Amino acid sequence: MLRSKIAGIGMYVPERVFTNQDMMQFMDTTDEWIQERTGIKERRFAHRTNETTTTLGVEAAKIAIERAGITPADIDFIVFATLSPDYYFPGCGVLLQRAMKMKDVGALDVRNQCSGFVYAMSVADQFIKSGMYQNILVVGAEKHSFGLDFSTRGRSVSVIFGDGAGAVVLQPTQKENQGILSTHLHSEGTNAEILAMYNPGTHANHWVKEHKLANFNDGEMGDMFMSHAMIDDAQNFPFMDGPSVFKTAVEKFPQVILEALTANNLTTTDLNMLIPHQANLRIAQFVQKKLKLNDNQVFNNIQKYGNTTAASIPIALCEAWQEGKIKEGDLVCLAAFGSGFTWASALLRW
Ligand code: UT7
């Protein structure tokens, strides 16, 4: 049976470390609050002008491609997941194709936020299994630091996020016990607005009345793609009802992990490593407890990097592998939940 395997993996985080103490210079917050509520000690912030979401992705991709033993010219399809693209359009995929001087291969951008990487990998997996492509580059990258409200008004969102990138090269494998076993994708749009960045956008407040969006001003504010009033109202920054997101996350994470295991006639005791999307250490710990996983079965690095959204899973997967915590033949589960809501999992044999 033809499957896809991860032939190479890479990660890149910017050099600049931004600690919780650094955050305190800009807003009313404390190291204790951030660590207690999220587990985060520090995150990386990209260089303001020299680094973009695409260039972060390029750095991770170079490593993944080299480790796969190929060159950028061998890549025959690109899937790029991000919520912080260099441009509203075109997407980062084509910018990466240009920067890495690749052939004029297809480039697809995925906009599924926290579950973006798992969605992207699932898309790539289907192209490999169908025999259409042989070397697919899947990237998750974010430059959050450019689009966060660093005043006290935005503190419940801004302290969480960090910049970084991760990438994998998927290739076909015929080996019996290797590669992606299955992927599981879900969405539920009822709560689309509780974790969202509203502007720039074309909604013109269309959803305001229907969904009783308390945080939205009706009327003239929605008449344009972007206006001074929207900026004054912080609608150009991400909005999150954190506690509501938290409640749904701790319900959906275990569900989608068990769904992947059950689909393959496996159980939590078979799992060597769970790589949860690094949203909040408390969420990951809750999931671990609920599924009765031991400390060696779950990898977290949010303490160092914060929540890097589409990049968090490939960064964590790469670091776990680099630290020798994932070995050949290991059963690994990737799981994510976030804005949309969308949630997803992938089960693979390393
Ligand atoms: O990756 C995408 C998916 N996202 C997630 O999964 C995030 C899920 N949610 C969370 O991780 C948590 O809800 C947060 C970390 C965002 C917030 O933690 P919380 O324990 O839910 O806090 P809260 O929003 O209920 O706020 C508690 C208090 C509030 O003060 P009052 O009203 O109790 O006086 C906030 O104003 O903490 C205050 N607060 C802060 N205080 C110091 C909010 N942010 C901060 C801050 N520093 N940065």
Boltz pocket constraint, residues with backbone or C-beta under 6 A from the ligand:
constraints:
  - pocket:
      binder: B
      contacts: [[A, 28], [A, 29], [A, 30], [A, 33], [A, 34], [A, 37], [A, 38], [A, 114], [A, 155], [A, 156], [A, 157], [A, 159], [A, 160], [A, 241], [A, 242], [A, 243], [A, 244], [A, 245], [A, 246], [A, 249], [A, 278], [A, 279], [A, 280], [A, 283], [A, 307], [A, 309], [A, 337], [A, 338], [A, 339]]
      max_distance: 6.0
